Amino acid sequence: MERAQVVIVGAGLSGMAAARRLRAAGVEGVAVLDGAARPGGRAAVMPPSDVEGVTPGGMFVQRTDRTLLGLAGELGVPVDRVEHDTTVDDLRVDESGETEVSDDNVPLDVSWWTRLRSDWLFGRLARLAARIDFAEPWRSPDAEELDSQTVRAWLRDRSSDRELLTLVEEFLTLEAGFPADRISMLWLLAHIGPDPEEEIDPLRISPGGLVDALAAEVGDLVRADHHVSRIEQDDREVRVSGEWGVIAADRVVLALSPADCRRIEISPEPPPSRRRLEQQWPQAEIIRTEITYWRPFWRNFGLSGETHFEDGVPAWTIDDSPPDSDRGRLIAHTYTFGAADPLGADQGVTDDPARHRSVLLDNLTHAFGPLAAEPLAVVQSAAGPGVYSRAYQSPTPPGFLTEHGPLLRAPVGRLHWAATETAAFPGNGTLDGALESGHRAAEEVRAALLDRVP
Ligand SMILES: Cc1cc2nc3c(=O)[nH]c(=O)nc-3n(C[C@H](O)[C@H](O)[C@H](O)COP(=O)(O)OP(=O)(O)OC[C@H]3O[C@@H](n4cnc5c(N)ncnc54)[C@H](O)[C@@H]3O)c2cc1C
């Protein structure tokens, strides 16, 4: 049987960051197994385009994403400022197809009084968030009380004004990727983080660039097409297996979403509470569509490209035109929860990629004119649950974080847990969180190997 010192399951950013850390610490015999045909996981969620010169788009990161910015600096991966031109207009297309100029997605006809009170509500949320323990939100003061209520219930306790509630809920839903009645207040506050102002001015990185740079350093350890279906451990070793064979190791890092962990048979069975966490793990998926044009033509009409569509398939678009080329690129996010919730989409449309694309292009044409109907390329992340997690975020429902949070990173025998879902907040769920979790798990494994009795 093949032997390794450490097996990492998952060659997403967390798994590759863990492998890089272990290698830097002098740990030899590391194997990184991934069931997909190429490394990258969710950082490589967009399939490559077959149109020449069309490159995958960027992802948004914050100035507070220290692990990511540090690593990008070390690996030479560029991070760009997102220029925020205040002289151009955002658009909003309402349910009846009426197009109007908006201010950061807020309809212009929203009264100054509603705007003032929404600022007050956001200020209140920021003040509450400042009291959260971001490493372990379940230990925050009032954690149980905050985790016992949904965001919607909390908002409705503070106002009954429909205009105000719609505005604030919509913003929070866009942010979380889940409707406000399914998210716990504790999760929202942890997600908001200590510096909400920082998010106003995001940065952009090429996730593919980050994956390639990590793969250049640890790609020799990665084995693609190695789906792991079973893990067995005893007091001597741990054996990781799949149709490809078996590898025995001292330690294993599971660098994958808890939703993916639940599909791996583990013997002896982990504690029932750990399995419940995996079974009930929430996943907010979005469908990301990248629409590339010859030029960012909307800028000529004084438009920012940021548009909020409520008709057809609700979606939100943003200008992600590559800074190093003349091309124009819009990114559209469509939420995958049902139309019964505000911002939810008709699942009949989102389940059918061709129909979804055509509704999106109709919407863009409606907002930006006929040039929008002639893209150079449209690339879409697949809809629906793929083989592995495609979660954009994991907003937890009431009761979840306080009950399951303490188990997220707790090793089970020789098994250690990484992935963005195990990271501290507010990076939890982001690229930064994935890298941070990989570094933390690598450190745990290194310490455990040093402790070993020869
Ligand atoms: C559409 C979309 C847009 C996003 N936008 C942003 C953004 O703008 N900014 C931001 O910061 N973050 C964004 N994210 C989140 C970010 O991409 C993720 O947080 C990050 O990539 C997660 O990395 P990970 O290593 O934790 O997990 P993953 O990338 O999921 O890695 C897990 C790996 O494990 C493999 N695997 C799973 N099960 C098995 C098994 N049984 N055997 C072997 N291999 C297995 C998978 O193939 C995968 O490669 C976005 C995510 C999505 C989906």
The ligand as an SDF file (V2000), in Angstrom:
LIG
                    3D

 53 58  0  0  0  0  0  0  0  0999 V2000
  -20.0050   31.5440   -8.1440 C   0  0  0  0  0  0  0  0  0  0  0  0
  -19.0880   31.8850   -6.9950 C   0  0  0  0  0  0  0  0  0  0  0  0
  -18.6220   33.1750   -6.8540 C   0  0  0  0  0  0  0  0  0  0  0  0
  -17.7470   33.5050   -5.7930 C   0  0  0  0  0  0  0  0  0  0  0  0
  -17.3040   34.7810   -5.6750 N   0  0  0  0  0  0  0  0  0  0  0  0
  -16.4190   35.0870   -4.6880 C   0  0  0  0  0  0  0  0  0  0  0  0
  -15.8820   36.3980   -4.5710 C   0  0  0  0  0  0  0  0  0  0  0  0
  -16.1910   37.3040   -5.3690 O   0  0  0  0  0  0  0  0  0  0  0  0
  -14.9940   36.6460   -3.5580 N   0  0  0  0  0  0  0  0  0  0  0  0
  -14.6010   35.6820   -2.6710 C   0  0  0  0  0  0  0  0  0  0  0  0
  -13.7690   35.9530   -1.7800 O   0  0  0  0  0  0  0  0  0  0  0  0
  -15.1140   34.4200   -2.7560 N   0  0  0  0  0  0  0  0  0  0  0  0
  -16.0060   34.1120   -3.7310 C   0  0  0  0  0  0  0  0  0  0  0  0
  -16.5070   32.8350   -3.8370 N   0  0  0  0  0  0  0  0  0  0  0  0
  -16.1370   31.8500   -2.7870 C   0  0  0  0  0  0  0  0  0  0  0  0
  -14.7650   31.1710   -3.0630 C   0  0  0  0  0  0  0  0  0  0  0  0
  -14.7010   30.7550   -4.4020 O   0  0  0  0  0  0  0  0  0  0  0  0
  -14.6520   29.9750   -2.1240 C   0  0  0  0  0  0  0  0  0  0  0  0
  -14.7950   30.4060   -0.7810 O   0  0  0  0  0  0  0  0  0  0  0  0
  -13.3050   29.2190   -2.2000 C   0  0  0  0  0  0  0  0  0  0  0  0
  -12.9000   29.0120   -3.5340 O   0  0  0  0  0  0  0  0  0  0  0  0
  -13.4710   27.8810   -1.4640 C   0  0  0  0  0  0  0  0  0  0  0  0
  -12.2590   27.1490   -1.4850 O   0  0  0  0  0  0  0  0  0  0  0  0
  -12.1270   25.8320   -0.5980 P   0  0  0  0  0  0  0  0  0  0  0  0
  -10.7810   25.2680   -0.8230 O   0  0  0  0  0  0  0  0  0  0  0  0
  -12.5280   26.1370    0.7850 O   0  0  0  0  0  0  0  0  0  0  0  0
  -13.2370   24.8200   -1.1480 O   0  0  0  0  0  0  0  0  0  0  0  0
  -13.3950   24.1990   -2.6050 P   0  0  0  0  0  0  0  0  0  0  0  0
  -12.9430   25.1530   -3.6360 O   0  0  0  0  0  0  0  0  0  0  0  0
  -14.8030   23.7080   -2.6860 O   0  0  0  0  0  0  0  0  0  0  0  0
  -12.3780   22.9680   -2.6000 O   0  0  0  0  0  0  0  0  0  0  0  0
  -12.7660   21.6670   -2.2620 C   0  0  0  0  0  0  0  0  0  0  0  0
  -12.1680   20.6890   -3.2750 C   0  0  0  0  0  0  0  0  0  0  0  0
  -12.4760   19.3760   -2.8470 O   0  0  0  0  0  0  0  0  0  0  0  0
  -12.7750   18.5640   -3.9680 C   0  0  0  0  0  0  0  0  0  0  0  0
  -13.5960   17.4430   -3.4370 N   0  0  0  0  0  0  0  0  0  0  0  0
  -14.8160   17.5100   -2.8530 C   0  0  0  0  0  0  0  0  0  0  0  0
  -15.2050   16.2760   -2.4360 N   0  0  0  0  0  0  0  0  0  0  0  0
  -14.1890   15.4320   -2.7520 C   0  0  0  0  0  0  0  0  0  0  0  0
  -13.9690   14.0270   -2.5890 C   0  0  0  0  0  0  0  0  0  0  0  0
  -14.8660   13.2230   -1.9760 N   0  0  0  0  0  0  0  0  0  0  0  0
  -12.8150   13.4880   -3.0580 N   0  0  0  0  0  0  0  0  0  0  0  0
  -11.8540   14.2610   -3.6570 C   0  0  0  0  0  0  0  0  0  0  0  0
  -12.0340   15.5930   -3.8560 N   0  0  0  0  0  0  0  0  0  0  0  0
  -13.1730   16.1670   -3.4060 C   0  0  0  0  0  0  0  0  0  0  0  0
  -13.4910   19.5160   -4.9180 C   0  0  0  0  0  0  0  0  0  0  0  0
  -13.3400   19.0860   -6.2620 O   0  0  0  0  0  0  0  0  0  0  0  0
  -12.7450   20.8440   -4.6530 C   0  0  0  0  0  0  0  0  0  0  0  0
  -11.6930   21.0190   -5.5950 O   0  0  0  0  0  0  0  0  0  0  0  0
  -17.3580   32.4910   -4.8670 C   0  0  0  0  0  0  0  0  0  0  0  0
  -17.8270   31.1930   -5.0280 C   0  0  0  0  0  0  0  0  0  0  0  0
  -18.6880   30.8800   -6.0700 C   0  0  0  0  0  0  0  0  0  0  0  0
  -19.1760   29.4630   -6.2070 C   0  0  0  0  0  0  0  0  0  0  0  0
  1  2  1  0
  2  3  1  0
  2 52  2  0
  3  4  2  0
  4  5  1  0
  4 50  1  0
  5  6  2  0
  6  7  1  0
  6 13  1  0
  7  8  2  0
  7  9  1  0
  9 10  1  0
 10 11  2  0
 10 12  1  0
 12 13  2  0
 13 14  1  0
 14 15  1  0
 14 50  1  0
 15 16  1  0
 16 17  1  0
 16 18  1  0
 18 19  1  0
 18 20  1  0
 20 21  1  0
 20 22  1  0
 22 23  1  0
 23 24  1  0
 24 25  2  0
 24 26  1  0
 24 27  1  0
 27 28  1  0
 28 29  2  0
 28 30  1  0
 28 31  1  0
 31 32  1  0
 32 33  1  0
 33 34  1  0
 33 48  1  0
 34 35  1  0
 35 36  1  0
 35 46  1  0
 36 37  1  0
 36 45  1  0
 37 38  2  0
 38 39  1  0
 39 40  1  0
 39 45  2  0
 40 41  1  0
 40 42  2  0
 42 43  1  0
 43 44  2  0
 44 45  1  0
 46 47  1  0
 46 48  1  0
 48 49  1  0
 50 51  2  0
 51 52  1  0
 52 53  1  0
M  END
$$$$
